[in-house]
């Protein structure tokens, strides 16, 4: 995964082409010691998530609720949501501290004096952040692969008629059950892509803040504000979506669609649609809810372009202002 991300860097930033900044960043995540640390961190994270899921399931009586995939999704939902929020916050903080660390080592001005040096340094730091967070990223993706496997098993339930049942119960009903199958496949693909885009965007935002906000106090204040706003949005949007699906919140059709779309795109990163039971509830309750994943795909593309634009703007700002 990381090697594919590394190949997206411009040619001068490719480690095999001799960029010393990127070689330095990658050297931190290579070797036997780095491999052992990654394995230990991933194992510890998965154990913590399993314990958190078991405690949550026991506290709220999910042991005997629904089928296996339903119990799995219900138990892991909030622990996975917490892990995502923490990882996003860490990516933001690591990005915001990058240029300050270079300034403290008296190397930032030297990098800026080199042709395209600041831009290459920022791109290398961005990839370095993903390397440093590779254990939580891997844990998030493994959880989503597990949920995708559960969804695949559910698709085959009732002799393969489950998708037809979901498509017929959608509001409005889908014209063909094969459309429903394609929408489910799109939701599963987005579930794997969204964490990478969200974490990469947080790192890009942090790097932009590190270039534009020189004062440490103001930079820390902005980070705290952004994290607080994110947590507030997740909590309020989660409650609103839960009330919509439970029939306790009556708002316009457009407002329902927008709230579920915003929460699925930027709140829980598609976890709501990772289980066919909750996905079916969205299709059944929210008008045009079956097409939320199409809107998510469009927003995901816009967010990736936004993150790339932030990186370009950070590079230009660093060349002008330092």
C-alpha positions, 0 to 999 in steps of 0.5 A: 500500500505504502509503495503505491503511495510512494509511486505517486510522488513526482519523479524528483521525490522518488527514493530510487532516484536519489532524493535524500530527504525521502530516503531519510524518511523511509529509512525510519520504517525499514529494517528488522527493528522497524518491522518488529515495531510495526508487528508489535504495534499492530498486534497491540492495537488489534488486541485493544480493539478486540477487548473494547469490542467485547466490553462494548458488546457485553455492556449493551447486550449485543452478544445474541443480537442479530447474525454474526456479521451484525454482532461484529459490526455492532461491537466494533463500530464505536471502537473503530470510530475512536481509532479513526478519530485518534489516527486522524488527530495524530496525522494532523499533529504530526503534519503541524509539527514538521516544519517547526522541527526543521526550523528548530534544527536550523535546516528549513532555510537551507532546504528553501534555498535549494531548488524545489527543496521545500516542496520535496521536503514537504512531500517527503514529510507527508509520506513519512507521516503515513509511514509512522502511522502505518500500524493504526492505518493497517488496523483500520483497513483490517477491520474494514476488510473483516466487515467487507467479508461479513457483507460478502457472506450476507450477500449470499444469504437466503440463496442470494436473494438478500440483495433483491430484498434490499433493492425492493425495500429501497425508497424508491425501489431500485429498478433492478437488483443488479444495481443494488449489487453494484451499489453495495460493491461501491460502498465496500470499495469506498470503505477501504479508500476513505481511511487513506484519503482522510488520514492523508488529508489530515497530514496535508492540512497539518503541513499547511498549518505548519507552513502558514502558522509560525507561532507554536501557540496559535498552531496548537490552538488551531489543532485543538479547535479542528479536533474538537470540531471534528469530534463534535460533528461526529457525535452530533451527526451520529446522533442525528443519523441514528434518530433518522433511522429510528424514525425519531427525527423528522426532517425534509428528504433533502436534509436526511440525504445530506446529513447521512451523506456528510456523516458517511463521508466525513464522520465515520468514513463509511462504517455506517454502510459497511454492514448490510443491515445498516445499509439496508436501513439507510436505503429503506428510510432515507429517500434516495438513500441507496445512492448515498455511496455515489455522493460519497465517491464524488466527495472522496474525489473532491477531498483527494483533490483538496488535499493535493491542492493544500500540499501545492499551496503549502509548497508555494507558501513555503517558497514565498514566506518560509 
